[in-house]
Amino acid sequence: MPDARPPLPPFTRETALLKVQAAEDAWNTRDPHRVALAHSEDSVWRNRDTFLTGRAAIVAFLTGKWAREHEYALRKDLWAYDGDRIAVRFQYESRDDAGQWWRCYGNELWEFDERGLMTRREASIDDVPIEEADRRVHGPRPEAERGLSFPLE
């Protein structure tokens, strides 16, 4: 399969952890094209109240997102997996144009095809304003923290 994105389903704990870390790494680049390549051409998304279909829509959505969310930094944590599905919890921090920092808590449900491309993503996200001094997520995850869970609060 020339466009396969290993690891492929069915997922084990080890391969699900690899898939989650790969997604975190890609999102932390803030490169919409890189993130979109992990999705099938007809991938469907629900992100909060926004519904998208296809890579071009994903790229457009993420381009706008990262134009508004400055210094975006994300952590993802495996919650569950089964066959071709993975559930994650995540937190990210960013600041808006006015300088307000936000911590965003969320859950994602992912479904993959046989090539390991995400065909469905559903994200529920809550935003909490924070002070800059309260930030916990600074840039991509350091190597020493890979595989570690992060605190709820």
C-alpha atoms as a printed R data frame, in Angstrom:
    type eleno elety resid chain resno       x      y      z
1   ATOM     1    CA   MET     A     1   0.000  0.000  0.000
2   ATOM     2    CA   PRO     A     2   1.884  3.064 -1.244
3   ATOM     3    CA   ASP     A     3   0.047  5.657  0.875
4   ATOM     4    CA   ALA     A     4  -0.090  3.560  4.078
5   ATOM     5    CA   ARG     A     5   0.497  5.342  7.403
6   ATOM     6    CA   PRO     A     6   1.743  2.741  9.868
7   ATOM     7    CA   PRO     A     7   1.000  1.574 12.395
8   ATOM     8    CA   LEU     A     8  -1.991 -0.128 10.836
9   ATOM     9    CA   PRO     A     9  -5.110 -1.522 12.486
10  ATOM    10    CA   PRO     A    10  -6.005 -3.652 14.261
11  ATOM    11    CA   PHE     A    11  -4.204 -1.767 17.015
12  ATOM    12    CA   THR     A    12  -2.407 -3.184 20.018
13  ATOM    13    CA   ARG     A    13  -1.595 -1.037 23.037
14  ATOM    14    CA   GLU     A    14   1.892 -0.469 21.656
15  ATOM    15    CA   THR     A    15   0.763  0.487 18.147
16  ATOM    16    CA   ALA     A    16  -2.056  2.695 19.475
17  ATOM    17    CA   LEU     A    17   0.497  4.560 21.617
18  ATOM    18    CA   LEU     A    18   2.680  5.039 18.526
19  ATOM    19    CA   LYS     A    19  -0.300  6.377 16.533
20  ATOM    20    CA   VAL     A    20  -1.213  8.840 19.300
21  ATOM    21    CA   GLN     A    21   2.367 10.114 19.621
22  ATOM    22    CA   ALA     A    22   2.664 10.501 15.848
23  ATOM    23    CA   ALA     A    23  -0.524 12.593 15.839
24  ATOM    24    CA   GLU     A    24   0.734 14.759 18.710
25  ATOM    25    CA   ASP     A    25   4.039 15.292 16.922
26  ATOM    26    CA   ALA     A    26   2.322 16.255 13.665
27  ATOM    27    CA   TRP     A    27  -0.098 18.706 15.316
28  ATOM    28    CA   ASN     A    28   2.765 20.359 17.210
29  ATOM    29    CA   THR     A    29   4.420 21.257 13.899
30  ATOM    30    CA   ARG     A    30   1.367 23.434 13.173
31  ATOM    31    CA   ASP     A    31   1.697 22.330  9.544
32  ATOM    32    CA   PRO     A    32  -1.855 21.764  8.221
33  ATOM    33    CA   HIS     A    33  -0.611 19.816  5.185
34  ATOM    34    CA   ARG     A    34   1.407 17.401  7.328
35  ATOM    35    CA   VAL     A    35  -1.569 16.773  9.621
36  ATOM    36    CA   ALA     A    36  -3.952 16.284  6.671
37  ATOM    37    CA   LEU     A    37  -1.740 13.583  5.117
38  ATOM    38    CA   ALA     A    38  -2.591 11.281  8.028
39  ATOM    39    CA   HIS     A    39  -6.254 11.377  6.914
40  ATOM    40    CA   SER     A    40  -8.027  9.701  4.033
41  ATOM    41    CA   GLU     A    41  -9.027 11.880  1.063
42  ATOM    42    CA   ASP     A    42 -12.663 11.709  2.221
43  ATOM    43    CA   SER     A    43 -12.045 11.881  5.974
44  ATOM    44    CA   VAL     A    44 -14.928 13.361  7.984
45  ATOM    45    CA   TRP     A    45 -14.434 15.524 11.048
46  ATOM    46    CA   ARG     A    46 -16.491 17.070 13.756
47  ATOM    47    CA   ASN     A    47 -14.444 19.634 15.631
48  ATOM    48    CA   ARG     A    48 -16.613 21.325 18.241
49  ATOM    49    CA   ASP     A    49 -19.486 22.696 16.112
50  ATOM    50    CA   THR     A    50 -17.640 22.503 12.794
51  ATOM    51    CA   PHE     A    51 -18.186 19.630 10.357
52  ATOM    52    CA   LEU     A    52 -15.610 18.972  7.609
53  ATOM    53    CA   THR     A    53 -15.092 16.463  4.821
54  ATOM    54    CA   GLY     A    54 -11.820 15.863  2.974
55  ATOM    55    CA   ARG     A    55  -8.177 16.833  3.210
56  ATOM    56    CA   ALA     A    56  -8.624 20.250  1.583
57  ATOM    57    CA   ALA     A    57 -11.223 21.189  4.205
58  ATOM    58    CA   ILE     A    58  -8.919 19.921  6.983
59  ATOM    59    CA   VAL     A    59  -6.045 22.055  5.659
60  ATOM    60    CA   ALA     A    60  -8.271 25.148  5.448
61  ATOM    61    CA   PHE     A    61  -9.637 24.573  8.948
62  ATOM    62    CA   LEU     A    62  -6.204 24.054 10.524
63  ATOM    63    CA   THR     A    63  -4.724 27.029  8.663
64  ATOM    64    CA   GLY     A    64  -7.364 29.287 10.224
65  ATOM    65    CA   LYS     A    65  -7.005 27.634 13.630
66  ATOM    66    CA   TRP     A    66  -3.277 28.189 13.852
67  ATOM    67    CA   ALA     A    67  -3.564 31.749 12.545
68  ATOM    68    CA   ARG     A    68  -5.691 32.486 15.651
69  ATOM    69    CA   GLU     A    69  -4.012 30.219 18.218
70  ATOM    70    CA   HIS     A    70  -0.486 31.529 18.806
71  ATOM    71    CA   GLU     A    71   2.255 29.439 20.455
72  ATOM    72    CA   TYR     A    72  -0.001 26.382 20.211
73  ATOM    73    CA   ALA     A    73   1.388 23.364 22.077
74  ATOM    74    CA   LEU     A    74  -0.456 20.050 22.499
75  ATOM    75    CA   ARG     A    75  -0.335 16.856 24.539
76  ATOM    76    CA   LYS     A    76  -2.365 13.743 23.627
77  ATOM    77    CA   ASP     A    77  -2.935 10.711 25.821
78  ATOM    78    CA   LEU     A    78  -4.245  7.289 24.768
79  ATOM    79    CA   TRP     A    79  -7.566  6.573 26.467
80  ATOM    80    CA   ALA     A    80  -8.758  3.393 24.725
81  ATOM    81    CA   TYR     A    81  -8.368  1.373 21.519
82  ATOM    82    CA   ASP     A    82 -10.156 -1.473 19.766
83  ATOM    83    CA   GLY     A    83  -9.630 -2.815 16.265
84  ATOM    84    CA   ASP     A    84  -9.545  0.197 13.949
85  ATOM    85    CA   ARG     A    85 -10.523  2.802 16.574
86  ATOM    86    CA   ILE     A    86  -8.616  4.886 19.094
87  ATOM    87    CA   ALA     A    87  -9.894  7.303 21.747
88  ATOM    88    CA   VAL     A    88  -7.645 10.016 23.137
89  ATOM    89    CA   ARG     A    89  -7.832 12.813 25.645
90  ATOM    90    CA   PHE     A    90  -5.804 15.925 25.038
91  ATOM    91    CA   GLN     A    91  -4.868 19.329 26.341
92  ATOM    92    CA   TYR     A    92  -3.389 22.199 24.431
93  ATOM    93    CA   GLU     A    93  -2.461 25.747 25.257
94  ATOM    94    CA   SER     A    94  -2.293 28.823 23.096
95  ATOM    95    CA   ARG     A    95  -2.822 32.545 23.307
96  ATOM    96    CA   ASP     A    96  -5.200 34.635 21.262
97  ATOM    97    CA   ASP     A    97  -4.590 37.950 19.462
98  ATOM    98    CA   ALA     A    98  -5.414 39.869 22.651
99  ATOM    99    CA   GLY     A    99  -2.734 37.967 24.599
100 ATOM   100    CA   GLN     A   100  -5.149 35.811 26.641
101 ATOM   101    CA   TRP     A   101  -3.807 32.301 27.277
102 ATOM   102    CA   TRP     A   102  -6.157 29.324 26.994
103 ATOM   103    CA   ARG     A   103  -5.953 25.702 28.030
104 ATOM   104    CA   CYS     A   104  -8.234 23.542 25.944
105 ATOM   105    CA   TYR     A   105  -9.319 20.121 27.218
106 ATOM   106    CA   GLY     A   106 -10.769 17.584 24.856
107 ATOM   107    CA   ASN     A   107 -11.562 14.070 23.770
108 ATOM   108    CA   GLU     A   108 -11.227 12.642 20.295
109 ATOM   109    CA   LEU     A   109 -12.621  9.519 18.701
110 ATOM   110    CA   TRP     A   110 -10.643  8.253 15.717
111 ATOM   111    CA   GLU     A   111 -11.453  5.596 13.108
112 ATOM   112    CA   PHE     A   112  -8.911  4.290 10.569
113 ATOM   113    CA   ASP     A   113  -8.971  2.435  7.277
114 ATOM   114    CA   GLU     A   114  -6.783 -0.574  6.441
115 ATOM   115    CA   ARG     A   115  -3.987  1.781  5.281
116 ATOM   116    CA   GLY     A   116  -3.797  3.443  8.702
117 ATOM   117    CA   LEU     A   117  -5.369  6.683  7.429
118 ATOM   118    CA   MET     A   118  -7.888  8.371  9.689
119 ATOM   119    CA   THR     A   119 -11.332  8.271  8.094
120 ATOM   120    CA   ARG     A   120 -13.249  9.848 10.977
121 ATOM   121    CA   ARG     A   121 -12.369 12.267 13.791
122 ATOM   122    CA   GLU     A   122 -14.829 13.564 16.347
123 ATOM   123    CA   ALA     A   123 -13.531 16.139 18.837
124 ATOM   124    CA   SER     A   124 -15.249 17.651 21.846
125 ATOM   125    CA   ILE     A   125 -13.294 20.551 23.368
126 ATOM   126    CA   ASP     A   126 -13.685 22.896 26.342
127 ATOM   127    CA   ASP     A   127 -11.713 26.143 26.709
128 ATOM   128    CA   VAL     A   128 -10.476 27.522 30.024
129 ATOM   129    CA   PRO     A   129  -8.754 30.916 30.283
130 ATOM   130    CA   ILE     A   130  -5.446 30.730 32.184
131 ATOM   131    CA   GLU     A   131  -2.699 33.105 33.217
132 ATOM   132    CA   GLU     A   132   0.619 32.788 31.409
133 ATOM   133    CA   ALA     A   133   2.228 31.788 34.725
134 ATOM   134    CA   ASP     A   134  -0.136 28.787 34.885
135 ATOM   135    CA   ARG     A   135   0.986 27.299 31.573
136 ATOM   136    CA   ARG     A   136   2.137 23.664 31.609
137 ATOM   137    CA   VAL     A   137   2.514 22.867 27.928
138 ATOM   138    CA   HIS     A   138   5.528 24.491 26.305
139 ATOM   139    CA   GLY     A   139   6.352 23.371 22.773
140 ATOM   140    CA   PRO     A   140   6.579 19.770 21.587
141 ATOM   141    CA   ARG     A   141   6.846 17.028 24.213
142 ATOM   142    CA   PRO     A   142  10.432 16.452 25.366
143 ATOM   143    CA   GLU     A   143  11.787 12.980 24.629
144 ATOM   144    CA   ALA     A   144  11.929 12.161 28.368
145 ATOM   145    CA   GLU     A   145   8.153 12.775 28.687
146 ATOM   146    CA   ARG     A   146   7.039 10.591 25.756
147 ATOM   147    CA   GLY     A   147   4.544  7.964 26.829
148 ATOM   148    CA   LEU     A   148   3.793  9.685 30.127
149 ATOM   149    CA   SER     A   149   0.281 10.789 30.995
150 ATOM   150    CA   PHE     A   150  -0.401 14.401 31.959
151 ATOM   151    CA   PRO     A   151  -2.424 15.778 34.871
152 ATOM   152    CA   LEU     A   152  -6.094 16.606 34.523
153 ATOM   153    CA   GLU     A   153  -5.722 20.009 36.212
